[in-house]
Amino acid sequence: MSDALVRIEGLTKAFTLHVLGGKIVPAFADVTFDVPRGKLTAIVGPSGSGKSSLLKCVYRTYLPTAGRVLFDAPEGMIDLVTADDHAVLGLRKRAIGYVSQFLKPPPRVSALDVVARPLVDRGTPLDEARERAAALLVRLNLSHDLFD
C-alpha cells in the first residue's frame, strides 16, 4: 500500500430515516483518498458536507453504505468496513483514535494532559506521555503558552 497508512476507496454513507417512512439522506458519496504514514491530513468542507460522518465510518462508529477503509495494521492490511467487531476494538485500543468535535475535557485539565491521557491509559509513564504529547502539539504549531 506504498506509504499510505489508511486508504479510503469509494466510501459512501447514507442514513435511513425510519421515522420518516424510510427516507434516505445521503451524507457523502464515493470518497477516495489516502492518508500518508507520518503526515497530518485535513478533511475540510462546509458544514453538513459529511466530514464527521466520514471520520465515524473510518472509526467504525458508523457502518458505511459502500466502499472500503483499508488500514495498514501491524498484523497486516485490514478493511475496517468488513473487519469483525473484536478486531476493530483491538485496533481502537492499540492504533486508532477518534476525538469528537464536541470534546468536553474535564475542567482545569491542560491541553498537554488531554493529549497525553490516551498514552497514560495504555501504560506509558506520565512524564514520557507528556513529552510525546508536547511533540504532537508542536507539530500542530500550537504555541507553548497554550499547553497548560
C-alpha positions as CSV (number, residue, x, y, z in Angstrom):
1,M,0.0,0.0,0.0
2,S,3.0,2.3,-0.5
3,D,3.3,4.9,2.2
4,A,-0.5,5.1,3.0
5,L,-1.4,4.2,6.5
6,V,-5.1,4.5,5.5
7,R,-6.7,4.2,2.1
8,I,-10.3,5.2,1.6
9,E,-11.8,3.7,-1.5
10,G,-15.3,4.7,-2.8
11,L,-16.6,5.3,0.7
12,T,-20.3,6.2,0.7
13,K,-22.7,6.8,3.6
14,A,-26.4,7.3,3.5
15,F,-28.8,7.4,6.5
16,T,-32.2,5.8,6.5
17,L,-34.8,7.8,8.5
18,H,-37.2,5.1,9.6
19,V,-39.4,7.7,11.4
20,L,-39.9,9.4,8.0
21,G,-41.0,6.3,6.2
22,G,-37.5,5.1,5.3
23,K,-36.4,8.3,3.6
24,I,-32.7,8.0,2.5
25,V,-30.5,11.0,3.3
26,P,-27.0,10.9,1.7
27,A,-24.1,12.0,3.9
28,F,-21.3,11.7,1.3
29,A,-20.7,9.5,-1.8
30,D,-17.7,7.9,-3.5
31,V,-15.0,9.4,-1.4
32,T,-11.5,8.2,-2.2
33,F,-8.1,9.3,-0.8
34,D,-5.0,8.1,1.0
35,V,-3.7,9.2,4.4
36,P,0.1,9.0,4.2
37,R,2.0,7.5,7.0
38,G,3.6,10.1,9.3
39,K,1.7,13.1,7.7
40,L,-1.1,15.3,9.0
41,T,-4.2,15.1,6.9
42,A,-7.1,17.5,7.0
43,I,-10.6,16.9,5.8
44,V,-12.2,20.2,5.0
45,G,-15.6,21.3,3.7
46,P,-18.7,23.3,4.5
47,S,-20.9,22.4,7.5
48,G,-23.1,19.4,6.7
49,S,-20.8,18.1,3.9
50,G,-20.2,14.8,5.8
51,K,-16.8,15.3,7.3
52,S,-17.7,13.9,10.7
53,S,-19.8,11.1,9.2
54,L,-16.8,10.1,7.1
55,L,-14.5,10.0,10.2
56,K,-17.1,8.0,12.1
57,C,-17.1,5.5,9.2
58,V,-13.3,5.3,9.5
59,Y,-13.5,4.7,13.2
60,R,-16.4,2.3,12.6
61,T,-18.9,4.1,14.8
62,Y,-21.0,4.2,11.6
63,L,-21.1,1.4,9.0
64,P,-20.6,2.9,5.5
65,T,-23.2,2.1,2.9
66,A,-20.4,1.2,0.4
67,G,-16.7,1.3,-0.1
68,R,-13.6,0.3,1.8
69,V,-11.4,1.7,4.6
70,L,-8.0,-0.1,4.4
71,F,-5.8,0.2,7.5
72,D,-2.2,-0.9,7.4
73,A,-2.2,-2.5,10.8
74,P,0.8,-4.2,12.4
75,E,-0.8,-7.6,11.7
76,G,-1.4,-6.7,8.1
77,M,-4.0,-4.9,5.9
78,I,-7.4,-4.7,7.5
79,D,-10.6,-3.4,5.8
80,L,-12.3,-1.6,8.7
81,V,-15.6,-1.8,7.0
82,T,-15.7,-5.6,7.0
83,A,-13.5,-6.4,10.0
84,D,-15.2,-8.2,12.9
85,D,-16.0,-6.1,15.9
86,H,-13.3,-7.6,18.1
87,A,-10.6,-6.7,15.6
88,V,-11.9,-3.1,15.4
89,L,-12.0,-2.8,19.2
90,G,-8.4,-4.2,19.4
91,L,-7.2,-1.6,16.9
92,R,-9.0,1.2,18.8
93,K,-7.0,0.2,21.9
94,R,-3.7,0.0,20.0
95,A,-3.6,2.0,16.9
96,I,-6.7,4.1,16.0
97,G,-8.1,7.1,17.9
98,Y,-11.0,9.4,17.5
99,V,-11.7,12.7,19.1
100,S,-15.2,14.2,18.7
101,Q,-15.6,17.8,17.6
102,F,-17.6,18.1,20.8
103,L,-14.6,17.3,23.0
104,K,-15.5,18.0,26.7
105,P,-12.4,17.6,28.7
106,P,-12.5,17.7,32.5
107,P,-12.3,21.2,33.8
108,R,-8.9,22.6,34.7
109,V,-7.0,19.9,32.7
110,S,-4.3,21.3,30.5
111,A,-4.2,20.6,26.7
112,L,-1.0,18.8,27.3
113,D,-2.6,16.3,29.7
114,V,-5.7,15.9,27.4
115,V,-3.4,14.8,24.6
116,A,-1.2,12.7,26.9
117,R,-4.2,10.8,28.5
118,P,-4.5,8.0,25.9
119,L,-0.8,7.2,26.3
120,V,-1.1,7.1,30.1
121,D,-4.2,4.9,29.7
122,R,-2.1,2.5,27.6
123,G,0.7,2.3,30.3
124,T,3.1,5.0,29.2
125,P,4.7,6.7,32.2
126,L,3.2,10.2,32.7
127,D,6.5,12.1,32.1
128,E,7.1,10.2,28.8
129,A,3.4,10.7,27.8
130,R,3.6,14.4,28.4
131,E,6.8,14.6,26.4
132,R,5.2,12.8,23.4
133,A,2.1,14.9,23.7
134,A,4.2,18.1,23.7
135,A,5.9,16.9,20.5
136,L,2.5,16.4,18.9
137,L,1.3,19.8,19.9
138,V,4.4,21.3,18.5
139,R,3.7,19.5,15.2
140,L,0.3,21.2,15.2
141,N,2.1,24.6,15.7
142,L,0.3,25.2,19.0
143,S,2.1,27.8,21.0
144,H,3.9,26.5,24.1
145,D,1.9,29.2,26.0
146,L,-1.3,27.2,25.4
147,F,0.0,23.8,26.5
148,D,-1.1,24.4,30.1
